[in-house]
Structures are given as structure tokens and as C-alpha cells.
Amino acid sequence: MNLVIDQGNTVCKLAVFNADEMILRKVVPELNDKLLTELFQQYPEIEKSILASSGYFSDAVSKRLSEKLSYHIILDSSTPLPIKNTYESRDTLGYDRIAGAVGAFSLFPGKDVLIIDAGTAITIDLLTSNGEFYGGNISPGLNLRFRALHEFTSRLPLVEKKESYPLTGRNTEDAILAGVMNGATFEIDSYIDHFKKQFPGIKIILTGGDINYFEKKLKNSIFVHSNLNLTGLNRILEYNAENK
């Protein structure tokens, strides 16, 4: 079994995989020694682990993983991948983006894939049919757009995202809601239309914490995968364990 850890800036996502099957997924404020002990008691078959961190992670926890398990890796820009990374600035490439690309490669080998991750930022990345991560675009996510309108203006209120919203707002709160939600949706749909023309037959994957706000609004056909990054990290772990 594998332990996959995705440490973000605010929360830690972790999963236990039995081969390719995810049998546990948890979101916790942080991964500490107590939680690790509970995990190893519940799943004594865990032998390998991978850590991807974009936030703070305890060295003591990583040391325990190295001592406890037969194989442990920390994902960085030099980690071997089952895809070809053609991104020019690999040191600044977010681990979530590369994990998502590997997850997409696992799901649709030999296909062009557009990976849309709707989280704190909205990232739209291209994986080509020959397994090359080409790169993509980054724009503010929903919460960042709402906060920017509030914090960088003197009178606009802070509005929260909703699953239901009008096409045209008839009061200031609805105008902000409609502008942010529709703007992001139209933006994503426009990108999908563009890439469909350039890559006929391209697969579209939507992932990230805000998928519920886009899943039913996008006019294009998409494949929703809420655990794409964890799946990709598990594949990276297996790839490195097989080729160590």
C-alpha cells in the first residue's frame, strides 16, 4: 500500500492506495505524528509514501516516514516522471499541476488532455498525446476574484460564491456574483473551445476544490475527477519505486 500526502498552504490532503485503488482520503489541518501512528495502525500494509508540499511540512514527520517505510520520496523539480516535462521554469512549476498532468496521463494514455484545476487559482494545462506536459495558464480562482473586488475598491462588498447565480445582476451583490461566476465559467469554456479546434478529440478533465461551481455550468462535455492530483502523485510514487 502507498501513502500519498499533498501538503498545501492551508490543509493537508492524504490518501492510502492499494495499487491503483484509493481506499482512504482525508483532509486535515496538518499531518502530525499522532495521525501517522493512527494511519499505520489502521493500514499496517503501507510500505511506500510520497510527499508533495507547497506549504510548511514538519521535518520530523518526513523523517519518520523515511525510517518507517521501505520507500519514501519528496516530490521536487528533479523527481523522475512518467511524462516528459517541457515546462521552461520547472523550479516554479506547482506540484499540483504536474501531479494533475500525470494523473491525466494515467487516465487517458496516448490522448491530448486539457486539465482544468479550479482551486485557489484556476490553472488550465495541456498534456499532449505523446506524453508531454506543455504548460498552460494561471488565473485567479473564485475566492481571489471576490476578494480582489472587495479589497481593491472602497465600496464593493465581499460576496461569497454560490452554485446558483443570475446571468445579469440587478443589485450590486448579484452583479459581483454574476460577474465573477459567469466570467470564470465563460473563460474556461472559451479555453476549451480553443483547444478543441487545435486538438480534435482532446479530453477535458475538471478537478479542484471548486468543481461543484463549474461542473453543471460549463457547456462543454467534461470528465470530472476530484482526486486527480492524488492519483497522479500515486503514479509518480509507483514509477519511481519501479525504476529505483
N, C-alpha and C positions, 0 to 999 in steps of 0.2 A: 504494500500500500504506500501511497505517496501523500505527503502533507504539503499543500500549496498555500503560500502566505503572500498576500498582496497588501502591503502596508502603505496606506495613503496619508495625506496630511491630517485628516480628522478621524478616520476609522481604519480598522484593520479587517480585511476580508480573508477568511481562511476556508480551505476545503480539504476534505480527505477523498482521495480517488483510489478505487480498486481497479487497476488497469485504466481503462478509459471512462469508467463509470464513476460519477460523483456520488458519494454516499453520505456526505455531510457538507453543509455550507453554513458558516456562521459569520456574523458581523459583530465585532466587539470594539470597544474604545481603544484597547491595546492588547497585545499578546504578551502575557507575563508568565512567570514560572509556574504559578498555580494553575493557569489554564492549560499550559503544556502538560503538566502532570496529569490532569484530568483527561486530556486527549490520549496520552499514551496508555492510560489505564483502560479507556474505552476501546482503543484501537491498538493493541499491542503489536499488530502486524505491520505498523508503519515502519518502513525501512529507509525511505528517501524523502528529501524535502527540498523545496526551492523557495527563496525569499526574494521578492521584488519590492523595493522600498523607495517611495518618493517623499517620505516624511521621516520622523525620528523613529529609530528602532534600537532597542537595547542590545548592546554588545554581549551582555550576559546571556540573553535568550539565544542569540545566534551561536554563541559558544556551546551552549547546552545542546543545541540541535546537532552541531558538529560532533560532539562527544557521544551523544545518544544514538545517532543513526549511522548506518553504514555509508550513506552518501548524502551530502548537503552542499548546495551551491547558492551563491548570491548572484542574482542577475545583474550584469553590468554591460557596458558597451562592447566588451571583449568576449562575452559569452557566445560560444558557437550556437548557431541557429539552424533549424531545418529549412529555412528560406534564405534567399540572398538579400541582404540589406544594402540597398544602393543609396540610402539617405546620406546627404553630404555632411551633416553635422551630427554624427552618431552620439557624441557625448551629451548632447542636449535633447536627444530623442526620448520622449517619455516611455517608460517601461510598459505602461498600459497600451500604448499604440503598437509597440512591437509584439506584445503578448496577444493583442487582438488580431494582428495580421497572421500570427502563427496559428491561432485558433481558427481563423477563416481558411487557412491553407489546409488544416486538418479536416474541416467540414466539406470544402469544395476543391480538392486537389485537381490541378490542371484547368482551373477556371479563373477568369478575371473576376475579382471581387471588389466591391466598394464597401468599406467598413465605416459605419457611422456610429460614433460613440457620443451619446448625448448625456453628458455629465456636467461637472463644473465648467468645463469648456466643451464645445461641440467640435469634434475632430472628424474629418472626412478623409479617409486614406485609401489608396489604391494598391491592391495586390494583383500583379499580372499573372496570366495563365502559366507562365514559366517559373512561377515561384519567386518573383522579385518584388520586394517592398519598395515601391517607387517614391512614396511620400504622400503629402496631402495638404490639407488646410486646417487652420485652427481659428475658431471664433468664440466669442463669449457664450457661455451657456445661459439658460433661462434666468437663474438667480442673479448672475452677474449683470445681465441686461436690466433687470428690475432695479438692482442696487445702484447701477450707474445713473439711471434716470433720476433716482431719488437723491443720491449723494452729490451729484454734479449739477443740480439745479436747486433753486431756492424754494420752489413752491410745489413741486410734484411729490405726491405721497409715495410711500413704499408699498407696492402691490405684490401680492403673492400669486404664484402660478396656480391655475385651475385647469381641470380637464375639460370644462365646458366654458366657452367664451364666444363673444359675438364676432362677426366679421368687421363690423363698424361700431365703435364705441360712441354712446350718446351722452356720456359723462366722463369726467377726467379719469376716474379709476378704470372704467371699462375701455377707455381709449388707450390707456397704457397696457392693459391686459391684452386687448386685441392687437395692438401694435407689436408687442413682444412675442406673443404666442403665434400669431399669424406670420409675422416676419420671419421667425425661426423656421416655421413649417414650410413657407414658400421658399426660403433659402435652401433647405435640404432637398425639396422636390426639384428645384431648379438644377442643383448639382446632379441629382440622379438622372434627370432628362439629358443633361450634357454628356455624362459618361455613357449613357445608353447609346447615344449616337456614335460615340467614339469607339465603344467596345460592345458590339452587338452580342447579346446573350449574357452580359455581365450579371453576376449575382449581387444582391444588395442585402447586407446584414445590418440590423439596427441593434445596438446594445447600449448599456449605460443606465445610470440611475433615473433618467427622465424619459425612459422609453414609453411609459404609460401615457405621456402627454403628446406623443407623436404617432404611436402605433396605428391608431384609427383615423388620424387626420391626414396622413400622407396619401396622396392619390396614387402613388406608385406601389407596385407589389414588392413587399419586403419580407425578409426572413428575420424574425426576432429571436435573439439569443441573449438572455440576461446574464449568462455566466461565460461569455465568450473569452474574457481575459483570463479567468481561472483555468478554462480549458486549454488555452494557449500556453500558460505557464506550466501546466502539467505535461504538455507535449514537449516543451523545451527541456524539462527535467528528464523525461524519458530519453530524449535524443542525446543528451549529454551523458546519461548513465550508460547508454548503449555504446557510446563511442569514446568512453574514458580510457 
